[in-house]
Amino acid sequence: MLIVRHYKSAPEQARGAVVVIGNFDGIHRGHQALIAKGRRLAEEFGAPLAVLTFEPHPRSYFQPDQPPFLLTPFRVKAQLISALGVDILVVQRFNKAFASLTAEEFVADVLAGGLQARHVLVGENFRFGKGRGGDLALLEREGRTHGFGVTGMTLAGAPGKTGQDKPQEVFSSSLVREYLREGSPTRAALLLGRYWEIEGRVQPGARRGRTLGFPTANIALKKEMLRPAYGVYAVRATLEGQETPHWRPGVANLGLSPMFNYQEPLLEVFLFDFEGDLYGRNMRVALIDYLRGEMTFDSLDALKEQMAEDSRRARATLAWEDWDAHWPASPFLTPSQQ
């Protein structure tokens, strides 16, 4: 997949593409459907498929003091988009100059001028341009003026919180964040089409887990990333750099560890039946099930006893999965899992 860092610097092979536009935080199933529609149109037109996205997320630009909310750092987002068969990823820096473009200027300068779009796809609620002044109707009108077609798609729904008696929820990054913050990683996975992951480099810790018989791989949360519910999770983890990822079962504590008063949240992962040095390795950790919230303990023996119970529950939760049979081929869940 070719990555282009600015619409004005798009090379010849990136022009004339079917262009799918969005922030794509999370690459949830609605995003996947939109990109799949773009791929079908690109094949029909004999054109490349491009995704136009923005870094940093516009919400970070307009509201820099809000709590961390990102679901996917750029490197992960690029990997997921590439896995969907995209030919070109246009990563437009979202800054003051770009934010000042009117909707009409965005169409003329970015889509018609820089990218010379053949066709454009957006979610039907897509808003763009200075003051969010552009909508699907304006994009269709301006597209006709500049000679490209426009498709707006409803991002298909998922069952509501209480089951089939409620209207379907539209796939949205906001709902994914809500579910993760309330400790519902399975509901988040239904929207994402995959289990949500935390990834990062394993760093040295205080080695308390080793003295308790539960050596952990410690990963700091990136500053801009969403903070899901703190507590203990059943997880699957893999080390990057393997030709075929091997997702190992484990249990992890995520949070500030009130017994030890961490200053910043930390993910502490105990991999079952694993021996080896993980320091400095990059690890991906998928949150499978939320087991409990953070707790304090009267003694280290009480903590050790609870860690053993957490491990037992995590093993039971993960025992049913035939994980490696399907996971290496794609980061997304198979239809049977969804």
C-alpha positions as CSV (number, residue, x, y, z in Angstrom):
1,M,0.0,0.0,0.0
2,L,1.4,3.4,-1.0
3,I,1.2,6.1,1.7
4,V,0.9,9.7,0.6
5,R,1.5,12.4,3.2
6,H,-0.3,15.3,1.5
7,Y,-2.9,15.6,-1.2
8,K,-0.7,18.2,-3.1
9,S,2.1,15.6,-3.3
10,A,0.0,12.8,-4.7
11,P,2.0,11.0,-7.4
12,E,0.5,10.1,-10.7
13,Q,-0.4,6.5,-9.6
14,A,-2.5,8.0,-6.7
15,R,-4.6,10.1,-9.0
16,G,-7.9,9.1,-10.6
17,A,-8.7,6.8,-7.8
18,V,-12.0,5.8,-6.1
19,V,-11.5,7.8,-2.8
20,V,-13.1,6.7,0.5
21,I,-13.0,9.6,3.0
22,G,-13.1,9.4,6.8
23,N,-11.3,9.6,10.1
24,F,-11.6,5.8,10.4
25,D,-10.7,5.6,14.1
26,G,-11.2,2.0,15.0
27,I,-11.8,0.7,11.5
28,H,-15.1,-0.7,12.7
29,R,-17.5,-2.8,10.6
30,G,-19.1,0.2,9.1
31,H,-15.8,1.5,8.0
32,Q,-15.0,-1.9,6.6
33,A,-18.2,-2.0,4.6
34,L,-17.6,1.5,3.2
35,I,-14.1,0.5,2.1
36,A,-15.4,-2.8,0.6
37,K,-17.9,-0.8,-1.4
38,G,-15.1,1.4,-2.6
39,R,-13.1,-1.7,-3.6
40,R,-16.0,-3.0,-5.7
41,L,-16.4,0.4,-7.5
42,A,-12.6,0.6,-8.1
43,E,-12.7,-2.8,-9.7
44,E,-15.7,-1.8,-11.8
45,F,-13.9,1.4,-13.0
46,G,-10.5,-0.2,-13.4
47,A,-9.2,2.4,-11.0
48,P,-7.0,2.3,-7.8
49,L,-8.7,2.4,-4.4
50,A,-7.6,5.2,-2.1
51,V,-8.5,6.1,1.5
52,L,-8.2,9.7,2.6
53,T,-7.8,10.2,6.3
54,F,-6.6,12.9,8.7
55,E,-3.8,13.1,11.3
56,P,-4.1,14.1,14.0
57,H,-7.8,13.3,14.5
58,P,-9.7,16.6,14.0
59,R,-11.2,16.2,17.4
60,S,-7.7,16.4,18.9
61,Y,-7.1,19.5,16.9
62,F,-10.3,21.3,18.0
63,Q,-10.4,20.0,21.5
64,P,-6.8,19.4,22.6
65,D,-7.6,19.3,26.3
66,Q,-10.2,16.5,26.2
67,P,-9.4,13.1,27.8
68,P,-7.6,10.5,25.5
69,F,-10.0,8.9,23.1
70,L,-8.2,7.4,20.1
71,L,-9.0,3.7,19.3
72,T,-6.2,3.2,16.8
73,P,-2.8,4.9,16.6
74,F,-1.8,5.7,13.0
75,R,0.6,2.7,12.6
76,V,-2.2,0.3,13.5
77,K,-4.8,2.1,11.5
78,A,-2.5,1.9,8.4
79,Q,-2.0,-1.8,8.9
80,L,-5.8,-2.4,9.2
81,I,-6.6,-0.3,6.1
82,S,-3.9,-2.2,4.1
83,A,-5.5,-5.5,5.2
84,L,-8.7,-4.4,3.5
85,G,-7.1,-4.2,0.1
86,V,-6.5,-0.5,-0.2
87,D,-4.0,0.6,-2.8
88,I,-3.3,4.2,-1.6
89,L,-3.5,5.8,1.9
90,V,-3.6,9.6,1.8
91,V,-2.7,10.9,5.2
92,Q,-3.6,14.6,5.3
93,R,-2.2,16.6,8.2
94,F,-5.0,18.3,10.0
95,N,-3.7,21.8,10.9
96,K,-4.9,25.4,10.9
97,A,-4.5,25.8,7.1
98,F,-6.3,22.6,6.3
99,A,-9.1,23.3,8.8
100,S,-9.7,26.8,7.2
101,L,-10.7,25.3,3.8
102,T,-14.3,25.8,3.1
103,A,-16.3,22.8,1.9
104,E,-16.2,24.1,-1.7
105,E,-12.4,24.6,-1.4
106,F,-12.0,21.1,0.0
107,V,-13.8,19.6,-3.0
108,A,-12.0,21.8,-5.6
109,D,-8.5,21.7,-4.1
110,V,-8.2,18.3,-2.5
111,L,-10.6,15.9,-4.4
112,A,-10.7,17.5,-7.8
113,G,-7.3,19.1,-7.9
114,G,-4.8,17.2,-5.9
115,L,-6.3,13.7,-6.1
116,Q,-8.3,14.0,-9.3
117,A,-10.9,11.6,-7.8
118,R,-12.8,9.3,-10.1
119,H,-15.5,8.6,-7.5
120,V,-15.9,9.5,-3.8
121,L,-17.5,7.5,-1.0
122,V,-18.4,8.8,2.4
123,G,-20.7,7.9,5.3
124,E,-24.1,9.5,4.8
125,N,-23.6,11.8,7.9
126,F,-20.1,12.9,6.7
127,R,-19.5,16.6,7.4
128,F,-16.5,18.5,6.1
129,G,-15.0,21.9,5.5
130,K,-14.6,25.0,7.7
131,G,-17.3,25.0,10.4
132,R,-18.5,21.6,9.2
133,G,-20.2,23.5,6.4
134,G,-20.3,20.6,3.9
135,D,-22.6,17.6,3.9
136,L,-23.5,14.8,1.5
137,A,-25.8,17.0,-0.6
138,L,-23.1,19.6,-1.1
139,L,-20.5,17.0,-2.0
140,E,-22.9,15.5,-4.6
141,R,-23.6,18.9,-6.1
142,E,-19.9,19.9,-6.2
143,G,-18.9,16.4,-7.5
144,R,-21.2,16.9,-10.5
145,T,-19.5,20.3,-11.1
146,H,-16.0,18.8,-11.0
147,G,-16.8,15.6,-12.9
148,F,-16.8,12.9,-10.2
149,G,-19.5,10.7,-8.8
150,V,-20.4,10.5,-5.1
151,T,-21.8,7.6,-3.0
152,G,-23.1,8.1,0.5
153,M,-23.6,5.0,2.7
154,T,-25.4,4.3,5.9
155,L,-23.0,2.5,8.2
156,A,-25.0,-0.6,8.9
157,G,-26.3,-1.4,12.4
158,A,-25.6,-3.9,15.2
159,P,-28.1,-5.1,17.8
160,G,-28.9,-2.7,20.6
161,K,-27.7,-3.1,24.2
162,T,-30.8,-4.9,25.3
163,G,-31.0,-7.2,22.3
164,Q,-33.4,-7.5,19.4
165,D,-36.2,-5.5,21.0
166,K,-34.3,-2.3,20.5
167,P,-33.5,-0.6,17.1
168,Q,-30.2,-1.4,15.7
169,E,-27.2,0.7,16.6
170,V,-25.3,2.4,13.9
171,F,-21.7,1.3,13.8
172,S,-19.7,4.2,15.3
173,S,-16.4,4.8,17.0
174,S,-18.2,6.6,19.8
175,L,-20.1,3.5,20.7
176,V,-16.9,1.4,20.7
177,R,-15.4,3.9,23.1
178,E,-18.5,3.7,25.3
179,Y,-18.4,-0.1,25.5
180,L,-14.7,-0.2,26.2
181,R,-15.0,2.4,29.0
182,E,-17.8,0.5,30.6
183,G,-15.8,-2.8,30.5
184,S,-17.7,-4.5,27.6
185,P,-14.9,-5.6,25.2
186,T,-17.1,-8.2,23.6
187,R,-19.7,-5.6,22.6
188,A,-16.9,-3.5,21.3
189,A,-15.6,-6.4,19.3
190,L,-19.1,-6.9,17.7
191,L,-18.9,-3.3,16.4
192,L,-15.2,-3.5,15.4
193,G,-15.3,-6.9,13.8
194,R,-12.2,-7.8,15.8
195,Y,-11.0,-7.6,19.4
196,W,-9.7,-4.2,20.5
197,E,-6.0,-4.2,21.0
198,I,-3.4,-2.3,23.0
199,E,0.1,-2.4,21.4
200,G,3.4,-1.2,22.6
201,R,7.0,-2.1,23.6
202,V,7.5,-4.2,26.7
203,Q,9.3,-2.2,29.3
204,P,11.1,-3.1,32.5
205,G,8.9,-2.9,35.6
206,A,9.3,-3.3,39.4
207,R,9.4,-7.1,39.0
208,R,6.8,-7.6,41.7
209,G,4.9,-10.1,39.5
210,R,8.0,-12.3,39.3
211,T,8.3,-12.4,43.0
212,L,4.6,-13.4,43.3
213,G,4.9,-16.2,40.7
214,F,3.2,-14.2,37.9
215,P,5.9,-12.5,35.8
216,T,4.3,-9.8,33.6
217,A,5.1,-8.0,30.4
218,N,4.5,-4.3,31.1
219,I,3.2,-1.9,28.4
220,A,2.6,1.8,28.9
221,L,-0.5,3.3,27.3
222,K,0.2,5.9,24.7
223,K,-0.8,9.4,25.9
224,E,-3.5,9.9,23.2
225,M,-5.0,6.4,23.4
226,L,-8.4,5.7,25.0
227,R,-8.5,4.5,28.6
228,P,-10.8,1.5,28.7
229,A,-12.3,0.3,32.1
230,Y,-9.5,-0.3,34.5
231,G,-9.3,-3.8,35.9
232,V,-8.4,-7.4,35.0
233,Y,-9.0,-8.9,31.5
234,A,-8.7,-12.3,29.8
235,V,-6.4,-11.5,26.9
236,R,-4.6,-12.9,23.8
237,A,-1.2,-11.5,22.9
238,T,1.3,-11.8,20.1
239,L,4.8,-10.5,19.4
240,E,5.2,-8.5,16.3
241,G,7.8,-9.6,13.8
242,Q,6.6,-13.2,13.6
243,E,5.8,-14.4,10.1
244,T,2.7,-16.1,11.4
245,P,1.4,-14.5,14.6
246,H,0.9,-16.9,17.5
247,W,-1.8,-15.5,19.9
248,R,-0.9,-16.7,23.4
249,P,-3.6,-16.8,26.1
250,G,-3.1,-14.8,29.3
251,V,-4.5,-12.5,31.9
252,A,-3.7,-8.8,32.3
253,N,-4.3,-6.0,34.8
254,L,-4.9,-2.6,33.2
255,G,-4.8,0.6,35.3
256,L,-3.2,2.4,38.2
257,S,-2.9,-0.6,40.5
258,P,-4.3,1.1,43.7
259,M,-2.2,-1.2,45.9
260,F,1.0,0.3,44.4
261,N,-0.3,3.8,43.3
262,Y,1.1,4.0,39.7
263,Q,1.2,7.5,38.4
264,E,0.3,6.5,34.8
265,P,-1.9,3.6,33.6
266,L,0.0,0.4,32.8
267,L,-0.9,-2.9,31.1
268,E,0.6,-5.8,32.9
269,V,0.3,-9.0,30.9
270,F,0.9,-12.5,32.3
271,L,1.2,-15.1,29.5
272,F,0.2,-18.6,30.5
273,D,2.9,-21.3,30.1
274,F,5.4,-19.0,28.6
275,E,9.1,-18.7,29.3
276,G,11.4,-16.2,27.6
277,D,12.7,-12.6,27.6
278,L,10.1,-10.1,26.3
279,Y,11.9,-6.8,27.2
280,G,12.1,-4.5,24.3
281,R,9.8,-6.6,22.1
282,N,6.7,-5.0,20.5
283,M,3.5,-6.7,21.7
284,R,-0.1,-6.6,20.6
285,V,-2.6,-7.5,23.3
286,A,-6.3,-8.2,22.5
287,L,-8.8,-7.6,25.3
288,I,-11.2,-10.6,25.2
289,D,-13.2,-10.4,28.4
290,Y,-13.4,-8.1,31.4
291,L,-13.1,-10.2,34.6
292,R,-13.3,-7.6,37.4
293,G,-12.4,-4.0,38.4
294,E,-9.2,-2.9,40.2
295,M,-9.0,-3.9,43.8
296,T,-6.8,-3.3,46.9
297,F,-5.6,-6.1,49.2
298,D,-4.6,-6.3,52.8
299,S,-1.5,-8.3,52.0
300,L,0.7,-9.7,49.2
301,D,-0.6,-13.2,50.0
302,A,-4.2,-12.0,49.4
303,L,-3.1,-10.4,46.1
304,K,-1.4,-13.6,45.0
305,E,-4.5,-15.6,45.8
306,Q,-6.6,-13.3,43.7
307,M,-4.1,-13.4,40.8
308,A,-4.4,-17.2,40.9
309,E,-8.2,-16.9,40.7
310,D,-8.0,-14.4,37.9
311,S,-5.7,-16.7,35.9
312,R,-8.1,-19.6,36.5
313,R,-11.1,-17.6,35.2
314,A,-9.1,-16.3,32.2
315,R,-8.0,-19.8,31.2
316,A,-11.7,-20.9,31.4
317,T,-12.8,-18.0,29.3
318,L,-10.2,-18.5,26.6
319,A,-10.4,-22.3,26.5
320,W,-13.2,-22.5,23.9
321,E,-11.4,-20.5,21.2
322,D,-9.7,-22.0,18.2
323,W,-7.8,-18.8,17.8
324,D,-4.8,-19.7,15.6
325,A,-7.0,-21.5,13.1
326,H,-8.3,-18.3,11.6
327,W,-6.5,-15.3,13.2
328,P,-3.2,-15.3,11.2
329,A,-4.8,-14.6,7.9
330,S,-6.6,-11.4,8.9
331,P,-6.8,-9.0,11.9
332,F,-10.6,-9.2,11.5
333,L,-13.0,-11.7,13.0
334,T,-14.6,-14.4,10.9
335,P,-18.4,-14.1,10.3
336,S,-19.0,-17.0,12.7
337,Q,-17.3,-15.1,15.5
338,Q,-19.2,-11.9,14.8
